[in-house]
Amino acid sequence: MQRIINFILEYRNAFLYAFLALVSLIFTLRSHSYHQSKFFNSSKWISGSVYNASSNIKDYFKLREENERLATENQRLRYQLFNRLPMVGRTLDSSNIDYEVIFARVTKNSFASPRNYLTIDKGLKDSIKQDMGVITTKGILGIVENTSQNYAIVQSILNTKSIINAKIKNTNYFGSLIWDAKKYDVVQLIDIPRLVPLTVGDTIVTGAMSSIFPENIPIGVIKKYDLNQAKSFYNIDIALFNDMANIKNVYIIKNRNKAEVLELEKSTNDVE
């Protein structure tokens, strides 16, 4: 207590000056409408700035919650799209559903080596299994290769081992999507015959010959093409919709009919 008293006595002149300045300010504001108006306008601007900053901070910390909500909504919409469900109204019995959609986050991503992989935070406990398709909101990403209890490794489309059925949108001309390991934002579409009319900018989507991906999932657009005269097939460069260097949220697609289709194909091949 003595220290406080000593402090006040030591700086008594400063305290007196501050007190008198405050009293003078109050009298000035009360006696002059112009100064009073300026003071209140300034105080409103300061308080408004503080409230705005506070609101921005609150919005920032709500971003994760908002992202989670949007991811869940995207999952629901893709579930409806892949199973051709109406956006509103009736729903189909679960026994008639062809595809399930599971949301996950990428924990590790490579895109600069010839064989690139991603790690996602869903695994066996989430019903993730080998050979499930993985996509983003912009297009295909890859195929699940290995799983543990809590994680899965995804073979990226930026992998020289990757081969995915793809086609030119709104046509029945399909080929194989591969990667030449040159650019992380460009892949190649092969086995498209020379009789097919092509245009730079044509959209490429997943084909109907796959038991992994539903048909018509976006991949990219034709960037350039040339004709392999020896084989009469086009060499086509596809600019990807996905930014493969910046992947965070993904969706795993489970084809519930895949085992049945593969078994039927196997039995047919065995007969031949």
CORMO-V762860 format. One record per backbone hydrogen bond with DSSP energy under -0.5 kcal/mol. NH is the residue of the N-H (numbers start at 0). CO is the residue of the C=O. If there is no record, write none. Layout:
BEGIN
nh->NH co->CO
nh->NH co->CO
END
This chain:
BEGIN
nh->4 co->0
nh->5 co->1
nh->6 co->2
nh->7 co->3
nh->8 co->4
nh->9 co->5
nh->10 co->6
nh->11 co->8
nh->14 co->10
nh->15 co->11
nh->16 co->12
nh->17 co->13
nh->18 co->14
nh->19 co->15
nh->20 co->16
nh->21 co->17
nh->22 co->18
nh->23 co->19
nh->24 co->20
nh->25 co->21
nh->26 co->22
nh->27 co->23
nh->28 co->24
nh->29 co->25
nh->30 co->26
nh->31 co->27
nh->35 co->31
nh->36 co->32
nh->37 co->33
nh->38 co->34
nh->39 co->35
nh->40 co->36
nh->41 co->37
nh->42 co->38
nh->43 co->39
nh->44 co->40
nh->45 co->41
nh->46 co->42
nh->47 co->43
nh->48 co->44
nh->49 co->45
nh->50 co->46
nh->51 co->47
nh->52 co->48
nh->53 co->49
nh->54 co->50
nh->55 co->51
nh->56 co->52
nh->57 co->53
nh->58 co->54
nh->59 co->55
nh->60 co->56
nh->61 co->57
nh->62 co->59
nh->65 co->61
nh->66 co->62
nh->67 co->63
nh->68 co->64
nh->69 co->65
nh->70 co->66
nh->71 co->67
nh->72 co->68
nh->73 co->69
nh->74 co->70
nh->75 co->71
nh->76 co->72
nh->77 co->73
nh->78 co->74
nh->79 co->75
nh->80 co->76
nh->81 co->77
nh->82 co->78
nh->83 co->80
nh->84 co->79
nh->95 co->92
nh->96 co->93
nh->99 co->253
nh->101 co->251
nh->103 co->249
nh->105 co->247
nh->106 co->118
nh->107 co->118
nh->109 co->116
nh->115 co->113
nh->115 co->157
nh->117 co->153
nh->118 co->107
nh->119 co->151
nh->120 co->104
nh->123 co->147
nh->124 co->148
nh->125 co->122
nh->126 co->123
nh->127 co->122
nh->130 co->143
nh->131 co->128
nh->132 co->211
nh->132 co->252
nh->133 co->141
nh->134 co->250
nh->135 co->138
nh->139 co->217
nh->140 co->133
nh->141 co->133
nh->142 co->154
nh->143 co->131
nh->144 co->152
nh->145 co->152
nh->147 co->150
nh->151 co->119
nh->152 co->145
nh->153 co->117
nh->154 co->142
nh->154 co->152
nh->155 co->115
nh->155 co->153
nh->156 co->140
nh->158 co->156
nh->159 co->113
nh->161 co->158
nh->163 co->176
nh->165 co->174
nh->166 co->204
nh->167 co->172
nh->168 co->202
nh->170 co->167
nh->173 co->171
nh->174 co->165
nh->175 co->189
nh->176 co->163
nh->177 co->175
nh->177 co->187
nh->185 co->182
nh->186 co->237
nh->187 co->177
nh->188 co->235
nh->189 co->175
nh->189 co->187
nh->191 co->233
nh->192 co->190
nh->193 co->231
nh->195 co->192
nh->200 co->221
nh->201 co->198
nh->203 co->219
nh->204 co->166
nh->205 co->216
nh->206 co->164
nh->215 co->205
nh->216 co->213
nh->218 co->203
nh->219 co->203
nh->220 co->238
nh->221 co->201
nh->222 co->236
nh->223 co->236
nh->225 co->234
nh->227 co->232
nh->228 co->226
nh->230 co->227
nh->231 co->227
nh->232 co->227
nh->233 co->191
nh->234 co->225
nh->235 co->188
nh->235 co->233
nh->236 co->223
nh->237 co->186
nh->238 co->220
nh->238 co->236
nh->239 co->184
nh->239 co->237
nh->240 co->218
nh->241 co->218
nh->243 co->241
nh->245 co->242
nh->249 co->103
nh->250 co->134
nh->251 co->101
nh->252 co->132
nh->253 co->99
nh->253 co->251
nh->254 co->252
nh->255 co->97
nh->255 co->253
nh->256 co->97
nh->257 co->254
nh->260 co->256
nh->261 co->257
nh->262 co->258
nh->263 co->259
nh->264 co->260
nh->265 co->261
nh->266 co->262
nh->267 co->263
nh->268 co->264
nh->269 co->265
nh->270 co->266
nh->271 co->267
END
